[in-house]
Every structure is written in structure tokens, then in C-alpha cells.
Amino acid sequence: MTINRQWILRQRPIGDIEPGDLELVESPVPELQDGQILVRNVYLSLDPTNRIWMSDIDQYMPPVGVGDVMRGATIGVVEQSRNAAYAVGDAVTCFDGWQDYVVTGGAQVLPKGLPLPAYMSVMGATGATAYFGLLDVGKAKAGETVVVSAAAGAVGSIVGQIAKLKGCRVVGLAGSDEKCAYVVEKLGFDACINYKTEDLDAAFKTHCPDGIDVDFENAGGPILDAVMNNLAMNARIVVCGLIAQYNETGPVRGPDLTNVLMKRARIEGFIILDFLGRFEEYFAEMGPWLAQGKVVYDTTIVQGLENAVDALGLLFTGGNTGKLLVQISLEG
Ligand SMILES: NC(=O)c1ccc[n+]([C@@H]2O[C@H](COP(=O)([O-])OP(=O)(O)OC[C@H]3O[C@@H](n4cnc5c(N)ncnc54)[C@H](OP(=O)(O)O)[C@@H]3O)[C@@H](O)[C@H]2O)c1
């Protein structure tokens, strides 16, 4: 009888994960049925999002149930097979969680050629996160300045290297001088800021003198706060992760973009002056709507230029409905 050890979520952590939140339990590996394989897990991917999954917050997949095996991606080797699609010895990836063995009918067979950990980092979801986040969401272009938090980590280290390959100037943030040296010397970033010891605002002004075009945000909190003060015109903030917040129990320092992340929302500033050349497009569409009564409009008109200052106050007390105007003189 083969024994399987499984990490079970016993209670939802409050703040940092504490002993007792998860429990390692043993049980026999179940008998294989037709169509199933027995996988011996070799690598378990540990991800910041594991902490999110433990919480009962609104998120992008259901939280792990209390009493369930902790969710996680694994790479393992097929030890027994009753499924013709899998041979004993195949390396596969599964999503069945923190345990020694998986009995499953569905696992993805990995290609050969690279060390297995590569399929969990650069040639797996981690690398894809970096690639699509930077290029699809962030639309990073040659010549732009890209800032990457958690730059020495799994996603950040790939983001910065792709950005360099695409011709960007890349500035990382990491939590020690050793990591910063690694980020610059080994990964090839242009600069790296130790966010634990340096003045973030001053460092961004030094390393991003023309502002930040793309912020690949992995951290949130004070880093995001300082990033926001150093944006270039038409900057993009890619909200990939907010690790600074995952263990927080109190209010977050800096803007809380949790829901932007979970709902894949887009925040974008605009000034109408940017659309001056397209007003005719708008009038052409609105004119008929107005004529057909499909759109109505209201005005609140205050009489007398002398009342302009008081009238302005109406905007802040809600004293207007529709467009607030001051009538200075008669029309006729
Ligand atoms: N949106 C998605 O689909 C997606 C997919 C994968 C990952 N993510 C997110 O991407 C981020 C990075 O994930 P990863 O898997 O690559 O992990 P990782 O970067 O390998 O590990 C996390 C790193 O974050 C840094 N960190 C921890 N607390 C921090 C804080 N308060 N402020 C700044 N940095 C802090 C630490 O490095 P230092 O020593 O430098 O502090 C740590 O090594 C996470 O936010 C994660 O949730 C999102």
C-alpha cells in the first residue's frame, strides 16, 4: 500500500500563514481505475496566489475549501498507467495540489528537452504571464522605460529580460542589494532599486528621468504609490500581482487595485483635448439621436454673472441637474 501525504487547508489564515492553518495528513493512494494514471509528483509550484486561494475573498477562481487539499500545480512522473495516452515514465503536469501522488484521468504530458523545472518557470505559465502581461496588456515598445517589481522573482525576472530583448530600458525593484546585483549583472536590467533601503521616489527620478512608460506591477503598496508619482504621459500599469497586500489585515498603503486585478479591469486616464480632432464623428452621431428624441439633456441656469462664484458651489453640493450655466445676458 502506497501512502499519500496531502496538505489540507484546516482554517483560513488571518494575515501570515500560521501553524495549524494547514495540516499534513496521510492516506492510502486509491486503487487505479481504467482510464487513470498514478503520478508521483516531483515538483510543486509555489506561487504568491496560493495565499489568495486560502482566503475567502472575491477572486478569479473559487477559494480552496476548508478541509480540501491545498491547490497547486505540480510536475510529476507517471508510475502506473491504465490509460493508453500515457506511458510509465512520462513527465506530466497536473493541477491536483500539494500531495505526493495524484490519481487522475487527465494530465498534460510535457515535452522533452529541458530540465523539468523549466516547464514550471520560463516555459510554463510563469513565462507566459511575463510575456502577455508585458506585451499584450502593457504594450511595451522599444525605447520605452519599463519598471518591474519583484524583479528577481519568477515572473519579474522574465519580464525584464523580454523587455530588454524588445529594446526597452528596464528598471527593477528587489528586496536586497544581492538581488539587485543579480538583476542587473545576470538578468541584464539597466538598473535595480532596493525598495527596502532606497527612497523610491528619488530612485525613480534618477533611473526613469523621462517617467515610467510601463509599470509591470507585482507588488502594490508603497512601490505602486511611488510608481504613480513617476508615470510618463500615456503610461500603462499592468496589474499582475499585489504581493505586498496578500498578508495584510489592515488598510493598504497606496491605491488598492485588488479588484482591478481580479476583474481584469482597465484604468485609463484621458483628457478630452486628446480627441479634439474627432469631434465631428461625435456630432454626426449625436445630431440624429437628439433630433429623434433618443437623447435628452438638462441645464440648470443661474441668472447673473454676479452669482457665478456662488453658482460654482452648486457643483460641489449637487445643486445642479444637467449642465450648470450662468446666464450673463439675454439671448435676444
Ligand atoms: N496575474 C497573473 O496571472 C499572475 C500570474 C503569476 C504571478 N502573478 C503575480 O506576480 C507576482 C510575482 O509572482 P511570482 O510567482 O513571480 O513570485 P516571485 O516574484 O518569484 O516571488 C515573490 C517575490 O515578491 C517579492 N516581495 C514579497 N513581498 C514584497 C513586498 N511587500 N513588496 C515588494 N516585493 C515583495 C519578494 O522578492 P524581494 O526579495 O525582491 O522582496 C519575493 O521573492 C505576484 O504578485 C503574483 O501574485 C500574477
The ligand as an SDF file (V2000), in Angstrom:
LIG
                    3D

 48 52  0  0  0  0  0  0  0  0999 V2000
   -1.8880   37.8680  -12.9370 N   0  0  0  0  0  0  0  0  0  0  0  0
   -1.4220   36.6280  -13.0780 C   0  0  0  0  0  0  0  0  0  0  0  0
   -1.9410   35.8150  -13.8570 O   0  0  0  0  0  0  0  0  0  0  0  0
   -0.2280   36.2120  -12.2850 C   0  0  0  0  0  0  0  0  0  0  0  0
    0.4370   35.0150  -12.5630 C   0  0  0  0  0  0  0  0  0  0  0  0
    1.5820   34.7220  -11.8220 C   0  0  0  0  0  0  0  0  0  0  0  0
    2.0080   35.5720  -10.8120 C   0  0  0  0  0  0  0  0  0  0  0  0
    1.3090   36.6960  -10.5650 N   0  0  0  0  0  0  0  0  0  0  0  0
    1.7500   37.6650   -9.5590 C   0  0  0  0  0  0  0  0  0  0  0  0
    3.0470   38.0810   -9.9150 O   0  0  0  0  0  0  0  0  0  0  0  0
    3.7740   38.4400   -8.7490 C   0  0  0  0  0  0  0  0  0  0  0  0
    5.0720   37.6710   -8.7400 C   0  0  0  0  0  0  0  0  0  0  0  0
    4.7620   36.2820   -8.6500 O   0  0  0  0  0  0  0  0  0  0  0  0
    5.9130   35.1910   -8.8090 P   0  0  0  0  0  0  0  0  0  0  0  0
    5.2550   33.8910   -8.8570 O   0  0  0  0  0  0  0  0  0  0  0  0
    6.8400   35.5960   -9.8640 O   0  0  0  0  0  0  0  0  0  0  0  0
    6.6330   35.2930   -7.3920 O   0  0  0  0  0  0  0  0  0  0  0  0
    8.1300   35.7130   -7.1380 P   0  0  0  0  0  0  0  0  0  0  0  0
    8.3460   37.0640   -7.7030 O   0  0  0  0  0  0  0  0  0  0  0  0
    9.0410   34.6440   -7.5650 O   0  0  0  0  0  0  0  0  0  0  0  0
    8.1690   35.7640   -5.5500 O   0  0  0  0  0  0  0  0  0  0  0  0
    7.6070   36.8110   -4.8720 C   0  0  0  0  0  0  0  0  0  0  0  0
    8.6440   37.9280   -4.6290 C   0  0  0  0  0  0  0  0  0  0  0  0
    7.9520   39.0940   -4.2530 O   0  0  0  0  0  0  0  0  0  0  0  0
    8.8140   39.9250   -3.5130 C   0  0  0  0  0  0  0  0  0  0  0  0
    8.0390   40.5440   -2.4490 N   0  0  0  0  0  0  0  0  0  0  0  0
    7.4920   39.9650   -1.3530 C   0  0  0  0  0  0  0  0  0  0  0  0
    6.8600   40.8640   -0.5900 N   0  0  0  0  0  0  0  0  0  0  0  0
    7.0210   42.0640   -1.2070 C   0  0  0  0  0  0  0  0  0  0  0  0
    6.6090   43.3890   -0.9030 C   0  0  0  0  0  0  0  0  0  0  0  0
    5.9310   43.6700    0.2210 N   0  0  0  0  0  0  0  0  0  0  0  0
    6.9280   44.3750   -1.7700 N   0  0  0  0  0  0  0  0  0  0  0  0
    7.6390   44.1140   -2.8940 C   0  0  0  0  0  0  0  0  0  0  0  0
    8.0680   42.8650   -3.2280 N   0  0  0  0  0  0  0  0  0  0  0  0
    7.7590   41.8560   -2.3900 C   0  0  0  0  0  0  0  0  0  0  0  0
    9.9270   39.0490   -2.9440 C   0  0  0  0  0  0  0  0  0  0  0  0
   11.1670   39.4460   -3.5290 O   0  0  0  0  0  0  0  0  0  0  0  0
   12.0600   40.6360   -2.8590 P   0  0  0  0  0  0  0  0  0  0  0  0
   13.1530   39.9670   -2.1410 O   0  0  0  0  0  0  0  0  0  0  0  0
   12.5290   41.4070   -4.0340 O   0  0  0  0  0  0  0  0  0  0  0  0
   11.1740   41.3940   -1.9430 O   0  0  0  0  0  0  0  0  0  0  0  0
    9.5790   37.6590   -3.4400 C   0  0  0  0  0  0  0  0  0  0  0  0
   10.7070   36.9200   -3.8310 O   0  0  0  0  0  0  0  0  0  0  0  0
    2.8710   38.1410   -7.5750 C   0  0  0  0  0  0  0  0  0  0  0  0
    2.2090   39.3220   -7.1810 O   0  0  0  0  0  0  0  0  0  0  0  0
    1.8660   37.1600   -8.1530 C   0  0  0  0  0  0  0  0  0  0  0  0
    0.6530   37.1590   -7.4500 O   0  0  0  0  0  0  0  0  0  0  0  0
    0.2130   37.0180  -11.2710 C   0  0  0  0  0  0  0  0  0  0  0  0
  1  2  1  0
  2  3  2  0
  2  4  1  0
  4  5  1  0
  4 48  2  0
  5  6  2  0
  6  7  1  0
  7  8  2  0
  8  9  1  0
  8 48  1  0
  9 10  1  0
  9 46  1  0
 10 11  1  0
 11 12  1  0
 11 44  1  0
 12 13  1  0
 13 14  1  0
 14 15  2  0
 14 16  1  0
 14 17  1  0
 17 18  1  0
 18 19  2  0
 18 20  1  0
 18 21  1  0
 21 22  1  0
 22 23  1  0
 23 24  1  0
 23 42  1  0
 24 25  1  0
 25 26  1  0
 25 36  1  0
 26 27  1  0
 26 35  1  0
 27 28  2  0
 28 29  1  0
 29 30  1  0
 29 35  2  0
 30 31  1  0
 30 32  2  0
 32 33  1  0
 33 34  2  0
 34 35  1  0
 36 37  1  0
 36 42  1  0
 37 38  1  0
 38 39  2  0
 38 40  1  0
 38 41  1  0
 42 43  1  0
 44 45  1  0
 44 46  1  0
 46 47  1  0
M  CHG  2   8   1  16  -1
M  END
$$$$
